[in-house]
Amino acid sequence: MTDYSTIDFSDLAALTDDEVVTHSFVRDVPLASGKTLALVTLDNGRDHTRPNTFGPVGLLELAKTYDDLTARAARGEIHAVATTGKPFILAAGADLTKVAEIPTRAIAKKMAQLGHFVLSKQARFGVPSFVFINGLALGGGLELPLNADYRTVDSSAAGIALPEVFLGLIPGWGGTFLLPNLIGIENALKVVIENPLKQNRMLKAQDAFALGIADRIFAPVNFLEDSIKFVDGVLGGAEKVERKNTPGKLERMAKWDIAIKIARDTVSSRLGTVPLSPFKALDLLKAAKSNDKEACFALEDDALADLIAGDQLQASIYAFNLVQKRAKRPAGAPPKELAKKVTKVGVLGAGYMASQFALLFLRRLQVPVIITDIDQQRVDKGVASIIDEIGKLFDKGRISSDEANRLRALVHGTTDKTEFADCDWVIEAVFEELGVKQDVFAEIEKIVSPEAVLATNTSSLSVEKIGAKLEHPERLVGFHFFTPVAVMPLIEVVNAPQTDDATLSTAMVTAAKLRKNAVITADTPGFVVNRVLAKLLGEAMYAVDHGTPFDVVDKAIAPLGLPMAPSVLLDLVGLKVGAHVLDTHHEAFPDRFYRSENLHRLADYGKLLEKDSKGNVKGFDKGALKIITVEKAPLTEEQILTRLQDGLADEIHRMLSDDHVVAAPEDIDLCMILGAGFPFQMGGITPYLDRVGASERVFADTFHHPVIRGVGL
């Protein structure tokens, strides 16, 4: 077994001369019982915009702090040790930028070992250890409390997660062993695997408490005081901690391996086998069943070292920086000061998408929202849907009863469009047909004020053409959401030729208030995401039409690591929508985008995949396969993938150099990551195309200089 105390970590500290050190400050807190608590506060001296992170220097300082406290406990000077963070933040884990700079596997392994060495000292104080989770706790920032004996959480805390798998890593400082042995394997799989792969979903305080990660949850107003009282209660025996989710012998024997297998199959079906980190994490979670802490920590050391030294992390860091930095400073955004105030929102339409828009605007802007449609029955149905969703949010504990009542009071439906007169922002969610959209905007423009912004959610039509009947087309902007609206983090903000800066600024500021990442695109067919996906689906249908079975096509495209195969994507967006998207792009670029008659036949048939009663895919519908007519020239998997890679490289190069759809390749990658679920481990579509040689084959250059390391080299 590894004796971490014998390892020389000084070479790690020497690597980071510019580390923002998270210091550990200690003060003694007298308890009501007369005993003494040593309270460690982590603080890097920066405000909330720069969370505490763990670098080698800060970790070694924390190790010394913990060693000093162990000595004091042995002398009887203190009776418990608790660790907490600066206001609103416990810690955001390791500094990923520094992790990416680690030069060798040997040094990477030391980084894993250092985390184990320091955080596990909490188990050897000789007195009970506590962590007060007072706010953000990510990665190593959550593994810190997992290594302690007891945990409390502030009820207002958000951002509690182990996001490593999302980033191409694994929880390597005890998380894959400690968490399943604390809250059970199924709950641990949710935190370690499922949530990270759902756009890096995080836990709120109530979630963490319900799972059993925290032993107590306290209101923020007296969080520290109540946590200190809890310590005193534990020491005196008045506080008894029961952990109902801790696995017993039956779970280890009967459920553990089955849960791991189900999770492995799910990940494989969704992501293929390209991303390494989910499968490494599953191996470690399986090993945790043994309850052998030292052996599992050693396995974490090796797994984390492999991943840090591997190419997928470099790609992940590129993607992470896009989402964390570039997305927050959108290219081409006008000054925020130009944005108009949005005090009332109008939604044209009352169907599924319109109801999703209305609910999002209600929740995030907290302003009146009015919806309309062609008759009262549709309006009433739309309002009822919104009210029902508000109720579901309350039932799940996402909003309070006061907020639920306030949101219900803010939403209103009508067939009388004159009630839109005082709306500052009007967005349409009507049928994807140019004439329909033109007419609804021409009608509403006569009602709203000259200052009101008009937004279209079109996914493929020209925003300029949609505004052709407007007297003031400068007030029209594209505002393309992705479904499900509440979940998908991207909005493509389409800057049409006549859109003015005030309108564009209002759209960007509104997107930020909706907690979405916005990328400004030119008014070209498909904008970014749909244009890239149209190329992918077109190549898939080209192969099918030439006699390649659907399952072979799906398998051929799997190396891209997309969250779903082309057949599943078609099923998700709808066969008619898929056919419409391909037709739109073929009409715009007939020499580059494929139009499939077979896809139209499938759309008329209405089905491609066979599913069970729970909606799980069983295979391809036999009737669907029979109606497909093919040329007898099937493509091999290699031919399909190469055609797709080269086609994507060509189209994206044209999007940047000819059409200037976005400012840079990074914006294409950002859109594909946030709007299409392109995996972090691939680093974005343009680095991937560089690595596999498609960029060189097509335009004799690369999108990035130097080429970004990652999958495909």
Stockholm file with secondary structure:
# STOCKHOLM 1.0

chainA/1-713         MTDYSTIDFSDLAALTDDEVVTHSFVRDVPLASGKTLALVTLDNGRDHTRPNTFGPVGLLELAKTYDDLTARAARGEIHAVATTGKPFILAAGADLTKVAEIPTRAIAKKMAQLGHFVLSKQARFGVPSFVFINGLALGGGLELPLNADYRTVDSSAAGIALPEVFLGLIPGWGGTFLLPNLIGIENALKVVIENPLKQNRMLKAQDAFALGIADRIFAPVNFLEDSIKFVDGVLGGAEKVERKNTPGKLERMAKWDIAIKIARDTVSSRLGTVPLSPFKALDLLKAAKSNDKEACFALEDDALADLIAGDQLQASIYAFNLVQKRAKRPAGAPPKELAKKVTKVGVLGAGYMASQFALLFLRRLQVPVIITDIDQQRVDKGVASIIDEIGKLFDKGRISSDEANRLRALVHGTTDKTEFADCDWVIEAVFEELGVKQDVFAEIEKIVSPEAVLATNTSSLSVEKIGAKLEHPERLVGFHFFTPVAVMPLIEVVNAPQTDDATLSTAMVTAAKLRKNAVITADTPGFVVNRVLAKLLGEAMYAVDHGTPFDVVDKAIAPLGLPMAPSVLLDLVGLKVGAHVLDTHHEAFPDRFYRSENLHRLADYGKLLEKDSKGNVKGFDKGALKIITVEKAPLTEEQILTRLQDGLADEIHRMLSDDHVVAAPEDIDLCMILGAGFPFQMGGITPYLDRVGASERVFADTFHHPVIRGVGL
#=GR chainA/1-713 SS CCCGGGCCCHHHHHTCTTCCCCEEEEEEEECTTSCEEEEEEEECSSCTTSCCCBCHHHHHHHHHHHHHHHHHHHTTSCSEEEEEESTTEEECCBCHHHHHTCCSHHHHHHHHHHHHHHHGGGGGSSSCEEEEECSEEETHHHHHHHTSSEEEEETTCCCEECCGGGGTCCCTTTHHHHHHHHHCHHHHHIIIIITTTTTSCCBCHHHHHHHTSCSEEECGGGHHHHHHHHHHHHHHTCCCCCCTTSCCHHIIIIIHHHHHHHHHHHHHHHHTTCCSHHHHHHHHHHHGGGCCHHHHHHHHHHHHHHHHHSHHHHHHHHHHHHHHTGGGSCTTCCCGGGCCCCCCEEEEBCSHHHHHHHHHHHHHHCSCEEEECSSHHHHHHHHHHHHHHHHHHHHTTSSCHHHHHHHHHHEEECSCGGGGTTCSEEEECCCSCHHHHHHHHHHHHTTSCTTCEEEECCSSSCHHHHTTTCSCGGGEEEEECCSSTTTCCEEEEEECTTCCHHHHHHHHHHHHHTTCEEEEEESCTTTTHHHHHHHHHHHHHHHHHTTCCHHHHHHHHGGGCCSSCHHHHHHHHCHHHHHHHHHHHHHHCTTTSCCCHHHHHHHHHTCSEEECTTSCEEEECHHHHHHCCCCSCCCCHHHHHHHHHHHHHHHHHHHHHTSCCSSSHHHHHHHHHHHHCCCGGGTCHHHHHHHTTHHHHHHSSCSSSSCCCSTTC
#=GC SS_cons         CCCGGGCCCHHHHHTCTTCCCCEEEEEEEECTTSCEEEEEEEECSSCTTSCCCBCHHHHHHHHHHHHHHHHHHHTTSCSEEEEEESTTEEECCBCHHHHHTCCSHHHHHHHHHHHHHHHGGGGGSSSCEEEEECSEEETHHHHHHHTSSEEEEETTCCCEECCGGGGTCCCTTTHHHHHHHHHCHHHHHIIIIITTTTTSCCBCHHHHHHHTSCSEEECGGGHHHHHHHHHHHHHHTCCCCCCTTSCCHHIIIIIHHHHHHHHHHHHHHHHTTCCSHHHHHHHHHHHGGGCCHHHHHHHHHHHHHHHHHSHHHHHHHHHHHHHHTGGGSCTTCCCGGGCCCCCCEEEEBCSHHHHHHHHHHHHHHCSCEEEECSSHHHHHHHHHHHHHHHHHHHHTTSSCHHHHHHHHHHEEECSCGGGGTTCSEEEECCCSCHHHHHHHHHHHHTTSCTTCEEEECCSSSCHHHHTTTCSCGGGEEEEECCSSTTTCCEEEEEECTTCCHHHHHHHHHHHHHTTCEEEEEESCTTTTHHHHHHHHHHHHHHHHHTTCCHHHHHHHHGGGCCSSCHHHHHHHHCHHHHHHHHHHHHHHCTTTSCCCHHHHHHHHHTCSEEECTTSCEEEECHHHHHHCCCCSCCCCHHHHHHHHHHHHHHHHHHHHHTSCCSSSHHHHHHHHHHHHCCCGGGTCHHHHHHHTTHHHHHHSSCSSSSCCCSTTC
//
